Every structure is written in structure tokens, then in C-alpha cells.
Amino acid sequence: MHTQLLHVFVKSLINLNNSTMNTTNGQLQEIMISYKPKDGLDNVTAVNTSLDAYRQIIKFYDENTITCQEQMVVMYLNRANKPIGVIPLFRGGLTGTVVDIKLIISIALKSLTSSIVVSHNHPSGNRVPSREDSLLTSRLKEACKLLDLTLLDHLIITPDGNYLSYADEGML
């Protein structure tokens, strides 16, 4: 399922084909947009709970570095809460990683996503969100709201197999 889900995501991205048009000011790029998912999502399990999200997202963490390197993995979902795809986007150090909200949102828009689940790990095993975690969640939620996207959850994953769900804790 891990490879299939990622494959569906990669094939589902909107293709931007550039061609040129003559204009009085020179050459203008024309953008053609198409959306052609490779496979249907009939066999993909919908995400209805934080546990559903955790079970699908955890497969995308590098088990060799989950105890020593922060990673952020993002799941993109359609209107039926079925994952369009999951992608590891950011890697950092032992205590943090730089996250670019614009990149998270741009992938959501290109894949015609309706909602997002973000997750990151705490190598220390501490599930308590940092101030930076909460600030990021707040900023991402606002960015999603402006574009009619829903931030369903932010999971903090620990190497021992536990997680904290912002949604379950009423922190979203």
C-alpha cells in the first residue's frame, strides 16, 4: 500500500504544459491544466480518526532515523477523506526542522486536495507540542482556511509508536 499510495499521489499531480503564443510583447507562456489520476481510490481506506491517519502516515517515516531526526510527513485527502497521497516533505535535525507552508499548500492545490493531515516526529519521545509546533499548526490552519482546505489534524509521532493528535486534544 505504501508504494501504491505514493504512486497515486505522484500521478495525480496536475500537469502544467507550457506552450508559447505570439503576443505584441513577445512570447507568452500558456498554461494548460489537466488532472488524470492513474488509479481510482476504491481500495484506499478513508481517514475517519487520528488512528486511521497514524496507521497510514507512519509507513512513510524512515525507521532508521525516527529516533534522531525530525521529519514532517503530509497526507493529502479528497472530499471522501480518502488519501490522494502521502509525502515526506521536510527533514531536520534532532530538535527541529524548517517547514515551508507554501510548499504544503501548493501540493494541496495541485492535487485538488480537500483536506490535509500533517505529522512530524519528536525523536525525544516527548509527545507534548512545543510552542513552535502550535504556532505552525495555527499558521497552517489559517492558510488552509483562506483556500477552502481543511486541516484535519496535526500528529506528533514518537519512536515508541505513540502519537498525540491536535484534533483529539481539541487543539485545532
Summary of the structure (lengths in Angstrom):
residues: 172
radius of gyration: 17.5
end to end distance: 28.8
largest distance: 62.9
contacts: 504
relative contact order: 0.16
helix: 28%
strand: 30%
